């Protein structure tokens, strides 16, 4: 009985995974169900992962003094390309806050180390576009 329950559990798990990775649709002429399987290739990755990226940003971000004086803060979204060799290129502002913060966000992207590149279906390295939100937050003053 235990083996049967284990087998049923494994089969249900496998079915739920395949449903999550597929898109189900029917045709109008018949009630046949078709499944399209999608493959998501590995994305580029900063050396050491997301936590290392956040730490690198924290260590290398320089909040512009003029922006501090003016009380400017917010979230800048930068789009860039990770090339086949892992080099970061083509930094562009998708959503800016102020030219001072936008300039610092582009500077950060321009000095980033090489990433591990993304891969295509055949395991070949390929270019990927990446969006990175950068938060500029002023420290709260203690009165």
Secondary structure, 3 states (H helix, E strand, C coil): CHHHHHHHHHHHHHHHHHHHCEEEEECCCCCCEEEEECCCCCCCECCCCHHHHHHHHHHHCCCCHHHHHHCCCEEEEEEEEECCCCCEEEEEEEECCCHHHHHHHHHHHHCCCCCECEECCCCCEECEEEEEEEEECCCCCCC
